[in-house]
């Protein structure tokens, strides 16, 4: 059975300190129908690192391997991902 909310003394309650009335609901609906004028929406997900497509790759490391990666990353003030990418760049540069 569907229940419809009924206003009490003209209000449906409060959200973040704003009293929700029929007028407030009507403004929200109008904004939604107009595509939220003035609103800037960002693309969902993480920002791209480059113009090239990127891929997430899962690698299994032992506790000691991960500890070594994390220790070096911390010494070099890098994130784990940055440290692994730097190591891969060095490794692939040597192979060329």
N, C-alpha and C positions, 0 to 999 in steps of 0.2 A: 504494500500500500504506500503510495506517495504522499508525503506530508508537505504542505506548503507553509512557509513561515508567515506568521501573521504579525503585523506591527503592534507594539504595545506603546500607547500614548504617542503614536506617529513615528516610532523608531524601531528599527530591527536590531538595535544594539550598537555597540561601538567597536571600531577596528582602529588600533593605534591612536586612540583618543578622538577619533572622528565619529560623530553620531551618524549612523547609516539611516537615511530617510529616503522616501520615494524620490525626492529632488536629487539627492546624491547619486542614487542608482541611475536616474535618467541622464545625469551628466556623464557618468562612467560609460553608459551604453553609447551615448552620442560620441564620446571620444573614441571608443572602440570602433564604431561604425565609420568614423572619419580617418581611421588608420593611425590614431594617436599623434595628431599634429605636433611637430616640434620635437618629438621623441627620436633619439638616435639609438638604433639597435646594432649590437655588434654580432659578428658571425660567431656561432657557438663553437666551442672547442678551444684548444690552445692556439696561440698565435704561431704562424708559420715561421720556421727558422730560415727558409730560403724560398726561392721561386720554384725549386724542384719539389716534386712529391717526396714525402718521407714515410718511413715505415717503422713501426715498433717491432723490435726483435727481442725475443726472450732468450736469455743466456743463464745457464746454471753455474753458480760459483760456490766453492766451498766457503765455510765461515772464514778461513784464513785468507783466501783470495779476496773476498769482499772486504775484510778488515784492512787489507793492504791497499785496495782501491780507495776506500774511504779515508784512510790515513793520508795518502798522497793528495787526494782531492782537498782535504782540509788544509794541508800544508800549502797548497797552491791556491787556496781560496776559490775553489771551483765546486760545482755541484757534482754529484756522482756521474750524471749523464755527460757533463762537460769533460770530466776526466776520462771516461771511457771513450768518448769521441776523439779526444786528443791522442789517446793511446792507439786507437785504430788508424788515425791519420798518419801517425808516425810509422806504424807497422806497414801500412799500404804504400807509403812513400818509399820505404826501404826495399819493398818488393818490386818496384818499377824500374 
